[in-house]
Amino acid sequence: MANTTSKYISLAELGLQVPGRVVGFTDGDESLSRLLSMGVVPGALALVLRRAPLGDPLQVRVEGTLLSIRKQDAHQIQVEPV
């Protein structure tokens, strides 16, 4: 029987300063097109730099670009820790 545990986590769950490679998204609402236009695309390397005191938003570096992403949007981004 194959192991059904996923090796992917959401960007919101990724630890600080832990690199992750974007592998996909959980749903395709209007924020997906905004994220894609900002460079959050499958294959991009992402790094969570900081979290606001209450956890929202996150400061993230995606392929050299600094972004502030809402926690709600970060939960939609699936990454593989590298």
N, C-alpha and C positions, 0 to 999 in steps of 0.2 A: 504494500500500500504506500502511495506517495505521501510525502510530508506536505500538509496543507498550510503550514505556518508561513505567513508572508514575511519576506525580508524587507518589505517597504514600510515606511512610516510617514506620517504627515510632516510637513516642514515645521509645524507648530510643536511637534514632539522632539525634533532634532535638538541635541544639546548645543550649548554655546560653543562656538569655535570648532564644531565638528562638521567637516565638509560632507555634503550630500549631493548626489546627482539626481536631477529631476527626471522622473520616469513617467509621469502622467498626472492626471487630475481625476478627482472623484465625481464631480458633476460639471455640467457645462452651462452655467447660468451666465448672466451678463458680465460678471467679474472675470470670467475665463478669457474673454477677448481682450480685456484690459491687461491682464497678467501676461498674455502672449505678446501684446504690443510693447510691454516693458522688458521683454527679453526672457521671461520665465517660460522657457520652452523645454521639451524633453531633450535630455542630453546636457543641459546647462549645469554648471557647478554652482551650488548655493552654500552659503555659510551664514548662520545666524550670529550676528555680532552682539546685539543687545536686545533686552526685553524691557519695556516700560515697567515702572514699579507695579502696576496692576496687571502686567502681562500683555497689554495691548496698546500700541502696535509693536511689531517686531522690526528691528533694523536688520536688513539682510543684504549681503553682497551676492549678486548674481552675475557671474562672468565679468567682474570688475565694476559693475554698476551698483551704487548704494540705493536701496529701496526701503521705504517704510510700508509694511504690509499689515493689514488688519489680521488679527488672530483668526477670525472667521474665514478669511481668504487663505491663510496659511494652512488651515485644516484641509483645504481642497487640493493642495499641492502634495503629491506623493513623491518621496525621495528615497534613494537607497544610500545609506551611509557608506562612505568610501574611506 
